[in-house]
């Protein structure tokens, strides 16, 4: 096998993943593309499915899995964080509210950068905080553009509905009122990686008394602008 590392099982798994780069592939096609024995290919493919490095489409064909997207997104996290500081401070100053960036990690969303409102009543979310993917505008944004299966899974026991997520996709931003915590409102917009996939959500949050019951009407434009700045920064670092 070309480019052998000397670790046979890793080389064979890599060969399977390379073959799937061309698109949905049947087991017979995988066997032909890799030159490996059918039982070996089948065993490796099922193991890769178990770890979400490979998935199955509606016709049962093997396709590259969602875990690869998550790993690729994580590789770009340093670039995102490096660009985040000035953008979040500007967003905080423009809105008067705390600003955050969230990344999805499995069943959670994690705050990877924040700029807190310095005084007065505020929604404090320190870097590293894990919050539910079932509530809040950032969760809406991180879920809204997922593939069909993950969308259905994410909606189970969620505080928001498919109609809400359809609205997020249509407008390009999400808002929440007391979903995550009573009395707290938020507005979020998607940050996209160089491929165009949503890799993070930029948010502001604070008391409903200040953000009102229509926080998007007040702040969606400036939040979306911040998300666009971060998206453009990630594209530039990829050039």
Backbone as CSV, one residue per row, in Angstrom:
resi,resn,N_x,N_y,N_z,CA_x,CA_y,CA_z,C_x,C_y,C_z
1,UNK,0.848,-1.188,0.000,0.000,0.000,0.000,0.888,1.244,0.000
2,UNK,0.572,2.225,-0.801,1.355,3.455,-0.874,1.289,4.201,0.448
3,UNK,2.355,4.966,0.739,2.403,5.827,1.926,2.156,5.039,3.215
4,UNK,2.744,3.863,3.302,2.559,3.040,4.494,3.267,3.660,5.682
5,UNK,2.561,3.665,6.818,3.150,4.181,8.056,3.820,3.077,8.863
6,UNK,3.547,1.840,8.474,4.050,0.713,9.244,3.058,0.198,10.269
7,UNK,1.943,0.937,10.451,0.879,0.497,11.361,-0.307,0.081,10.488
8,UNK,-0.418,-1.220,10.269,-1.328,-1.726,9.248,-2.771,-1.288,9.386
9,UNK,-3.327,-1.376,10.600,-4.747,-1.061,10.763,-5.024,0.416,10.501
10,UNK,-4.079,1.288,10.873,-4.258,2.718,10.607,-4.180,2.984,9.107
11,UNK,-3.209,2.341,8.438,-3.086,2.525,6.994,-4.350,2.078,6.266
12,UNK,-4.917,0.952,6.694,-6.128,0.443,6.041,-7.322,1.369,6.292
13,UNK,-7.465,1.870,7.534,-8.556,2.798,7.840,-8.411,4.076,7.030
14,UNK,-7.175,4.564,6.908,-6.939,5.767,6.114,-7.284,5.523,4.650
15,UNK,-7.002,4.328,4.162,-7.322,3.981,2.778,-8.840,4.013,2.554
16,UNK,-9.591,3.512,3.539,-11.059,3.550,3.451,-11.554,4.996,3.419
17,UNK,-11.021,5.836,4.305,-11.437,7.241,4.347,-11.080,7.943,3.037
18,UNK,-9.902,7.662,2.502,-9.508,8.264,1.227,-10.486,7.885,0.121
19,UNK,-10.928,6.629,0.129,-11.857,6.167,-0.906,-13.202,6.876,-0.805
20,UNK,-13.599,7.232,0.415,-14.898,7.890,0.614,-14.876,9.360,0.225
21,UNK,-13.700,9.908,-0.002,-13.620,11.324,-0.395,-14.380,11.582,-1.691
22,UNK,-14.505,10.564,-2.538,-15.182,10.718,-3.822,-16.693,10.807,-3.692
23,UNK,-17.240,10.445,-2.513,-18.683,10.522,-2.312,-19.248,9.208,-1.805
24,UNK,-20.593,9.095,-1.735,-21.245,7.885,-1.217,-20.758,6.632,-1.948
25,UNK,-20.435,5.587,-1.176,-19.767,4.409,-1.732,-20.357,3.143,-1.117
26,UNK,-20.670,2.181,-1.969,-21.146,0.891,-1.468,-19.964,0.080,-0.940
27,UNK,-20.285,-1.006,-0.230,-19.224,-1.871,0.280,-18.417,-2.456,-0.873
28,UNK,-19.106,-2.874,-1.934,-18.399,-3.452,-3.087,-17.462,-2.424,-3.718
29,UNK,-17.919,-1.186,-3.800,-17.067,-0.141,-4.362,-15.870,0.154,-3.459
30,UNK,-16.093,0.080,-2.134,-14.986,0.281,-1.200,-13.938,-0.819,-1.358
31,UNK,-14.402,-2.052,-1.513,-13.488,-3.178,-1.707,-12.654,-2.957,-2.971
32,UNK,-13.319,-2.546,-4.055,-12.614,-2.328,-5.318,-11.620,-1.164,-5.208
33,UNK,-12.030,-0.091,-4.502,-11.184,1.101,-4.417,-9.972,0.889,-3.538
34,UNK,-10.128,0.090,-2.483,-9.032,-0.087,-1.526,-8.142,-1.277,-1.845
35,UNK,-8.706,-2.282,-2.553,-7.952,-3.498,-2.812,-7.850,-4.403,-1.600
36,UNK,-8.607,-4.106,-0.570,-8.586,-4.912,0.643,-9.657,-5.997,0.573
37,UNK,-9.506,-7.013,1.408,-10.493,-8.092,1.445,-11.836,-7.568,1.945
38,UNK,-12.910,-8.116,1.408,-14.249,-7.643,1.770,-14.504,-7.691,3.280
39,UNK,-14.182,-8.800,3.988,-14.423,-8.807,5.442,-13.635,-7.717,6.175
40,UNK,-12.421,-7.444,5.701,-11.600,-6.406,6.327,-12.226,-5.037,6.137
41,UNK,-12.647,-4.751,4.911,-13.271,-3.465,4.620,-14.548,-3.296,5.436
42,UNK,-15.356,-4.354,5.499,-16.613,-4.278,6.231,-16.365,-4.017,7.716
43,UNK,-15.402,-4.730,8.292,-15.075,-4.547,9.705,-14.550,-3.127,9.982
44,UNK,-13.661,-2.642,9.131,-13.111,-1.298,9.316,-14.192,-0.232,9.154
45,UNK,-15.036,-0.404,8.143,-16.075,0.596,7.893,-17.038,0.691,9.069
46,UNK,-17.432,-0.448,9.621,-18.354,-0.441,10.760,-17.697,0.173,11.994
47,UNK,-16.404,-0.083,12.181,-15.690,0.522,13.309,-15.620,2.040,13.140
48,UNK,-15.387,2.496,11.919,-15.342,3.939,11.657,-16.719,4.574,11.822
49,UNK,-17.779,3.833,11.480,-19.144,4.313,11.727,-19.376,4.483,13.225
50,UNK,-18.904,3.517,14.014,-19.067,3.579,15.472,-18.470,4.860,16.035
51,UNK,-17.349,5.299,15.475,-16.673,6.507,15.959,-17.091,7.757,15.183
52,UNK,-18.126,7.649,14.344,-18.681,8.768,13.563,-17.694,9.368,12.564
53,UNK,-16.601,8.648,12.275,-15.697,9.071,11.215,-16.282,8.715,9.847
54,UNK,-17.179,7.758,9.843,-17.928,7.356,8.655,-19.393,7.263,9.047
55,UNK,-20.284,7.506,8.079,-21.722,7.397,8.325,-22.347,6.606,7.189
56,UNK,-23.662,6.411,7.259,-24.409,5.734,6.187,-25.472,6.678,5.676
57,UNK,-25.646,6.721,4.364,-26.717,7.552,3.821,-28.022,6.773,3.788
58,UNK,-29.069,7.379,3.269,-30.403,6.773,3.306,-30.454,5.475,2.501
59,UNK,-29.534,5.311,1.549,-29.477,4.085,0.742,-28.509,3.058,1.324
60,UNK,-27.941,3.363,2.498,-27.039,2.425,3.138,-25.602,2.520,2.682
61,UNK,-25.302,3.464,1.789,-23.924,3.620,1.317,-23.083,4.313,2.388
62,UNK,-21.802,4.074,2.362,-20.888,4.694,3.311,-20.498,6.094,2.829
63,UNK,-20.470,7.034,3.777,-20.071,8.419,3.486,-19.175,8.905,4.629
64,UNK,-18.410,9.945,4.368,-17.596,10.535,5.425,-18.493,11.038,6.541
65,UNK,-18.063,10.870,7.806,-18.926,11.143,8.943,-18.769,12.531,9.530
66,UNK,-19.725,12.891,10.373,-19.784,14.225,10.952,-18.625,14.503,11.909
67,UNK,-18.025,13.451,12.475,-16.907,13.672,13.397,-15.725,14.322,12.689
68,UNK,-15.551,14.026,11.406,-14.468,14.644,10.644,-14.677,16.149,10.534
69,UNK,-15.939,16.560,10.379,-16.248,17.989,10.313,-15.935,18.656,11.647
70,UNK,-16.298,17.985,12.748,-16.025,18.540,14.076,-14.527,18.687,14.312
71,UNK,-13.759,17.697,13.892,-12.313,17.768,14.076,-11.705,18.865,13.214
72,UNK,-12.202,19.001,11.987,-11.703,20.069,11.121,-12.031,21.435,11.705
73,UNK,-13.233,21.549,12.283,-13.623,22.811,12.913,-12.732,23.128,14.107
74,UNK,-12.440,22.092,14.905,-11.589,22.306,16.077,-10.198,22.756,15.671
75,UNK,-9.726,22.290,14.515,-8.401,22.699,14.044,-8.355,24.193,13.748
76,UNK,-9.524,24.761,13.413,-9.591,26.188,13.142,-9.921,27.035,14.354
77,UNK,-10.051,26.388,15.536,-10.498,27.122,16.716,-9.493,28.182,17.148
78,UNK,-8.178,27.878,17.052,-7.173,28.855,17.448,-7.298,30.129,16.625
79,UNK,-7.548,29.979,15.331,-7.706,31.159,14.465,-8.948,31.949,14.863
80,UNK,-9.997,31.239,15.220,-11.223,31.908,15.649,-10.977,32.704,16.928
81,UNK,-10.338,32.077,17.898,-10.097,32.744,19.179,-9.151,33.928,19.005
82,UNK,-8.153,33.774,18.123,-7.214,34.868,17.894,-7.906,36.105,17.337
83,UNK,-8.976,35.897,16.576,-9.710,37.020,15.973,-10.821,37.534,16.873
84,UNK,-11.158,36.768,17.914,-12.390,37.032,18.664,-12.331,38.264,19.559
85,UNK,-11.183,38.488,20.218,-11.114,39.522,21.247,-11.621,40.885,20.830
86,UNK,-11.021,41.505,19.811,-11.477,42.833,19.387,-12.931,42.854,18.913
87,UNK,-13.350,41.782,18.240,-14.726,41.735,17.719,-15.726,41.692,18.866
88,UNK,-15.455,40.867,19.880,-16.377,40.763,21.012,-16.405,42.054,21.829
89,UNK,-15.269,42.697,21.985,-15.261,43.963,22.731,-16.062,45.036,22.003
90,UNK,-15.926,45.087,20.695,-16.722,46.043,19.913,-18.209,45.727,20.010
91,UNK,-18.539,44.433,19.975,-19.936,44.024,20.079,-20.491,44.371,21.460
92,UNK,-19.723,44.100,22.500,-20.140,44.457,23.860,-20.365,45.962,23.984
93,UNK,-19.440,46.756,23.453,-19.550,48.205,23.571,-20.719,48.751,22.757
94,UNK,-20.995,48.135,21.609,-22.092,48.608,20.748,-23.455,48.289,21.343
95,UNK,-23.564,47.164,22.052,-24.863,46.730,22.578,-25.030,47.014,24.067
96,UNK,-23.922,47.173,24.768,-23.979,47.315,26.224,-24.242,46.012,26.946
97,UNK,-24.087,44.883,26.235,-24.357,43.575,26.825,-23.136,42.668,26.708
98,UNK,-23.091,41.641,27.540,-22.022,40.663,27.466,-22.078,39.928,26.123
99,UNK,-20.891,39.640,25.570,-20.791,38.987,24.263,-19.968,37.716,24.398
100,UNK,-20.347,36.679,23.646,-19.671,35.387,23.731,-19.558,34.743,22.350
101,UNK,-18.645,33.790,22.264,-18.592,32.879,21.123,-18.720,31.456,21.661
102,UNK,-19.609,30.690,21.032,-19.841,29.302,21.426,-19.460,28.364,20.290
103,UNK,-18.844,27.234,20.671,-18.580,26.137,19.750,-19.328,24.911,20.238
104,UNK,-19.792,24.098,19.315,-20.442,22.846,19.715,-19.393,21.781,19.995
105,UNK,-19.572,21.084,21.111,-18.759,19.920,21.429,-19.706,18.812,21.886
106,UNK,-20.044,17.933,20.953,-20.977,16.845,21.257,-22.356,17.373,21.611
107,UNK,-22.833,17.013,22.808,-24.168,17.417,23.237,-24.175,18.773,23.950
108,UNK,-23.031,19.445,23.954,-22.911,20.718,24.663,-22.446,21.822,23.723
109,UNK,-22.662,23.040,24.152,-22.000,24.178,23.500,-21.101,24.818,24.546
110,UNK,-19.913,25.151,24.133,-18.882,25.618,25.056,-18.504,27.047,24.707
111,UNK,-18.434,27.896,25.721,-17.993,29.272,25.524,-16.476,29.266,25.331
112,UNK,-16.012,29.708,24.154,-14.575,29.701,23.862,-13.973,31.105,23.923
113,UNK,-14.818,32.138,24.000,-14.335,33.516,24.126,-15.484,34.363,24.648
114,UNK,-15.166,35.402,25.435,-16.231,36.252,25.968,-15.696,37.642,26.272
115,UNK,-16.613,38.597,26.286,-16.325,39.970,26.716,-17.497,40.389,27.594
116,UNK,-17.247,40.523,28.890,-18.322,40.774,29.841,-18.668,42.261,29.930
117,UNK,-19.928,42.540,30.121,-20.358,43.889,30.464,-19.690,44.257,31.795
118,UNK,-18.999,45.401,31.878,-18.176,45.669,33.061,-18.946,45.975,34.335
119,UNK,-20.126,46.581,34.224,-20.866,46.974,35.418,-22.335,46.637,35.251
120,UNK,-23.047,46.642,36.379,-24.493,46.451,36.339,-24.897,45.008,36.159
121,UNK,-26.208,44.792,36.081,-26.758,43.455,35.905,-26.324,42.891,34.558
122,UNK,-25.754,41.682,34.565,-25.252,41.102,33.328,-25.362,39.586,33.384
123,UNK,-25.282,38.978,32.219,-25.273,37.520,32.103,-23.819,37.085,31.968
124,UNK,-23.252,36.540,33.031,-21.841,36.177,33.060,-21.656,34.724,32.634
125,UNK,-20.892,34.524,31.553,-20.613,33.183,31.045,-19.102,33.085,30.831
126,UNK,-18.368,32.559,31.815,-16.911,32.477,31.681,-16.487,31.540,30.553
127,UNK,-15.296,31.789,29.996,-14.723,30.888,29.001,-14.609,29.489,29.607
128,UNK,-15.009,28.488,28.832,-14.987,27.106,29.291,-16.325,26.605,29.799
129,UNK,-17.284,27.515,29.989,-18.607,27.118,30.463,-19.303,26.221,29.441
130,UNK,-19.852,25.106,29.905,-20.637,24.218,29.061,-22.122,24.486,29.274
131,UNK,-22.840,24.729,28.196,-24.278,24.960,28.260,-24.993,23.969,27.340
132,UNK,-26.273,23.811,27.580,-27.069,22.844,26.843,-27.221,23.239,25.372
133,UNK,-27.278,22.205,24.523,-27.627,22.418,23.113,-29.132,22.376,22.912
134,UNK,-29.900,22.332,23.996,-31.352,22.222,23.897,-32.066,23.547,24.129
135,UNK,-31.322,24.621,24.435,-31.970,25.899,24.739,-31.001,27.039,24.472
136,UNK,-31.577,28.190,24.106,-30.784,29.390,23.884,-30.544,29.663,22.409
137,UNK,-30.351,30.942,22.082,-30.207,31.309,20.673,-28.931,30.753,20.054
138,UNK,-27.843,30.631,20.838,-26.619,30.052,20.285,-26.839,28.595,19.908
139,UNK,-27.560,27.850,20.743,-27.885,26.457,20.419,-28.720,26.394,19.137
140,UNK,-29.681,27.294,18.999,-30.482,27.348,17.774,-29.593,27.504,16.541
141,UNK,-28.674,28.460,16.621,-27.804,28.764,15.480,-26.870,27.598,15.170
142,UNK,-26.321,26.966,16.199,-25.399,25.848,15.985,-26.103,24.619,15.427
143,UNK,-27.401,24.513,15.662,-28.164,23.350,15.194,-28.857,23.586,13.852
144,UNK,-29.226,24.820,13.563,-30.146,25.112,12.461,-29.656,24.613,11.101
145,UNK,-28.369,24.628,10.862,-27.838,24.235,9.555,-27.245,22.832,9.553
146,UNK,-27.513,22.046,10.595,-27.002,20.679,10.633,-27.746,19.797,9.628
147,UNK,-27.172,18.608,9.340,-27.845,17.682,8.443,-29.126,17.152,9.100
148,UNK,-29.955,16.520,8.301,-31.314,16.166,8.731,-31.314,15.300,9.996
149,UNK,-30.465,14.281,10.028,-30.474,13.368,11.169,-30.067,14.080,12.458
150,UNK,-29.029,14.893,12.395,-28.573,15.598,13.597,-29.581,16.671,14.005
151,UNK,-30.283,17.214,13.019,-31.323,18.196,13.319,-32.448,17.546,14.121
152,UNK,-32.909,16.393,13.658,-33.972,15.682,14.369,-33.527,15.273,15.764
153,UNK,-32.291,14.791,15.884,-31.762,14.392,17.188,-31.670,15.594,18.123
154,UNK,-31.212,16.726,17.589,-31.055,17.926,18.402,-32.366,18.513,18.884
155,UNK,-33.439,18.265,18.149,-34.748,18.813,18.518,-35.432,18.015,19.620
156,UNK,-34.944,16.803,19.903,-35.567,15.995,20.951,-35.359,16.665,22.306
157,UNK,-36.462,16.968,22.967,-36.466,17.611,24.290,-35.923,19.034,24.267
158,UNK,-35.840,19.636,23.080,-35.349,21.018,22.990,-36.443,22.004,23.384
159,UNK,-36.026,23.181,23.839,-36.968,24.242,24.199,-37.461,25.012,22.980
160,UNK,-36.857,24.767,21.818,-37.276,25.422,20.578,-37.816,24.377,19.604
161,UNK,-38.458,24.825,18.554,-39.186,23.952,17.634,-38.562,23.989,16.236
162,UNK,-38.972,23.053,15.348,-38.508,23.125,13.958,-38.860,24.449,13.288
163,UNK,-40.007,25.018,13.634,-40.408,26.313,13.059,-39.435,27.414,13.468
164,UNK,-38.991,27.372,14.729,-38.010,28.355,15.191,-36.715,28.220,14.395
165,UNK,-36.250,27.003,14.180,-35.004,26.799,13.438,-35.155,27.206,11.973
166,UNK,-36.334,26.989,11.409,-36.574,27.447,10.033,-36.465,28.971,9.958
167,UNK,-36.966,29.643,10.992,-36.854,31.099,11.051,-35.416,31.553,11.181
168,UNK,-34.613,30.807,11.955,-33.182,31.125,12.094,-32.496,31.035,10.738
169,UNK,-32.762,29.969,9.995,-32.141,29.812,8.668,-32.595,30.915,7.720
170,UNK,-33.858,31.281,7.793,-34.390,32.301,6.884,-33.798,33.685,7.176
171,UNK,-33.738,34.056,8.467,-33.248,35.385,8.849,-31.737,35.467,8.905
172,UNK,-31.120,34.338,9.263,-29.677,34.334,9.454,-29.259,34.645,10.880
173,UNK,-30.179,34.614,11.838,-29.871,34.828,13.256,-30.985,34.239,14.118
174,UNK,-30.652,34.038,15.401,-31.627,33.500,16.337,-31.771,34.385,17.558
175,UNK,-32.880,34.242,18.246,-33.093,34.959,19.498,-33.797,34.036,20.480
176,UNK,-33.617,34.302,21.768,-34.300,33.502,22.784,-34.718,34.390,23.939
177,UNK,-35.789,33.967,24.595,-36.337,34.676,25.754,-36.547,33.669,26.872
178,UNK,-35.669,33.656,27.846,-35.823,32.762,28.992,-35.726,31.289,28.671
179,UNK,-35.150,30.905,27.537,-35.025,29.483,27.193,-34.011,28.787,28.093
180,UNK,-32.837,29.375,28.195,-31.764,28.772,28.984,-31.909,29.093,30.454
181,UNK,-32.302,30.325,30.764,-32.401,30.783,32.142,-33.514,31.824,32.229
182,UNK,-34.406,31.723,33.209,-35.491,32.701,33.318,-34.955,34.132,33.410
183,UNK,-35.593,35.017,32.648,-35.229,36.424,32.710,-34.084,36.833,31.818
184,UNK,-33.461,35.861,31.119,-32.314,36.164,30.250,-32.738,36.058,28.788
185,UNK,-32.350,37.059,27.999,-32.596,37.059,26.557,-31.257,37.032,25.832
186,UNK,-31.274,36.603,24.580,-30.032,36.558,23.809,-30.317,36.661,22.318
187,UNK,-29.280,37.053,21.587,-29.306,37.090,20.123,-28.007,36.462,19.628
188,UNK,-28.086,35.590,18.624,-26.898,34.905,18.111,-26.923,34.852,16.592
189,UNK,-25.724,34.780,16.008,-25.573,34.652,14.556,-24.446,33.668,14.262
190,UNK,-24.487,33.038,13.081,-23.505,31.988,12.773,-22.171,32.536,12.274
191,UNK,-21.096,31.888,12.747,-19.759,32.110,12.202,-19.440,30.903,11.331
192,UNK,-19.018,31.174,10.105,-18.778,30.086,9.150,-17.290,29.928,8.867
193,UNK,-16.877,28.670,8.724,-15.505,28.376,8.365,-15.277,28.579,6.885
194,UNK,-14.051,28.361,6.412,-13.740,28.571,4.997,-14.597,27.758,4.039
195,UNK,-15.092,26.596,4.495,-15.943,25.765,3.637,-17.380,26.265,3.566
196,UNK,-17.729,27.227,4.420,-19.096,27.726,4.481,-19.934,27.079,5.570
197,UNK,-19.386,26.072,6.239,-20.128,25.392,7.299,-20.108,26.220,8.577
198,UNK,-21.229,26.198,9.314,-21.311,26.897,10.595,-20.410,26.187,11.604
199,UNK,-19.441,26.922,12.156,-18.510,26.319,13.122,-18.648,26.936,14.517
200,UNK,-19.375,28.056,14.631,-19.507,28.732,15.926,-20.703,29.669,15.872
201,UNK,-21.079,30.154,17.043,-22.134,31.165,17.151,-21.603,32.328,17.975
202,UNK,-21.792,33.539,17.483,-21.452,34.724,18.267,-22.751,35.257,18.854
203,UNK,-22.716,35.638,20.143,-23.942,35.952,20.878,-23.769,37.174,21.764
204,UNK,-24.888,37.791,22.065,-24.980,38.710,23.193,-26.101,38.206,24.091
205,UNK,-25.971,38.462,25.392,-27.006,38.026,26.327,-27.092,38.996,27.483
206,UNK,-28.283,39.083,28.051,-28.512,39.976,29.173,-29.960,39.881,29.630
207,UNK,-30.343,40.698,30.598,-31.713,40.632,31.126,-32.743,41.087,30.102
208,UNK,-33.885,40.406,30.123,-34.973,40.758,29.206,-35.390,42.220,29.390
209,UNK,-35.265,42.721,30.622,-35.669,44.112,30.881,-34.922,45.093,29.978
210,UNK,-33.653,44.788,29.653,-32.899,45.667,28.763,-33.021,45.256,27.304
211,UNK,-32.965,43.943,27.047,-32.984,43.495,25.657,-34.395,43.496,25.072
212,UNK,-35.403,43.583,25.923,-36.830,43.575,25.568,-37.246,42.189,25.093
213,UNK,-38.505,42.028,24.774,-39.020,40.745,24.321,-38.796,40.544,22.818
214,UNK,-38.166,41.507,22.167,-37.765,41.353,20.759,-36.299,41.772,20.623
215,UNK,-35.398,41.006,21.239,-33.992,41.418,21.247,-33.372,41.476,19.852
216,UNK,-33.878,40.632,18.947,-33.356,40.649,17.588,-33.636,41.958,16.875
217,UNK,-34.766,42.563,17.165,-35.091,43.845,16.534,-34.076,44.911,16.928
218,UNK,-33.595,44.828,18.182,-32.616,45.810,18.665,-31.203,45.508,18.180
219,UNK,-30.818,44.229,18.188,-29.395,43.916,18.097,-28.997,42.936,17.000
220,UNK,-29.933,42.395,16.235,-29.565,41.371,15.241,-28.554,41.909,14.229
221,UNK,-28.721,43.140,13.803,-27.832,43.672,12.762,-26.383,43.718,13.227
222,UNK,-26.154,44.229,14.435,-24.779,44.353,14.914,-24.180,42.983,15.250
223,UNK,-25.005,42.049,15.738,-24.517,40.690,16.002,-24.149,40.000,14.687
224,UNK,-24.987,40.135,13.681,-24.688,39.543,12.365,-23.427,40.163,11.759
225,UNK,-23.233,41.456,11.959,-22.019,42.106,11.460,-20.779,41.515,12.130
226,UNK,-20.861,41.279,13.438,-19.734,40.669,14.160,-19.452,39.272,13.621
227,UNK,-20.510,38.509,13.353,-20.336,37.158,12.811,-19.677,37.216,11.427
228,UNK,-20.058,38.200,10.624,-19.451,38.330,9.292,-17.970,38.685,9.382
229,UNK,-17.610,39.554,10.336,-16.202,39.914,10.524,-15.379,38.683,10.890
230,UNK,-15.906,37.872,11.796,-15.193,36.658,12.202,-15.106,35.649,11.053
231,UNK,-16.181,35.508,10.296,-16.180,34.607,9.145,-15.130,35.041,8.134
232,UNK,-15.059,36.344,7.877,-14.080,36.858,6.924,-12.655,36.664,7.439
233,UNK,-12.460,36.821,8.745,-11.125,36.613,9.319,-10.675,35.164,9.134
234,UNK,-11.595,34.231,9.287,-11.249,32.816,9.101,-10.931,32.523,7.638
235,UNK,-11.626,33.160,6.736,-11.332,32.966,5.317,-9.943,33.495,4.968
236,UNK,-9.597,34.643,5.533,-8.290,35.235,5.233,-7.151,34.367,5.743
237,UNK,-7.343,33.784,6.933,-6.275,32.948,7.492,-6.136,31.657,6.716
238,UNK,-7.162,31.316,5.924,-7.089,30.092,5.127,-6.443,30.329,3.768
239,UNK,-6.310,31.592,3.382,-5.740,31.916,2.066,-4.240,31.626,2.006
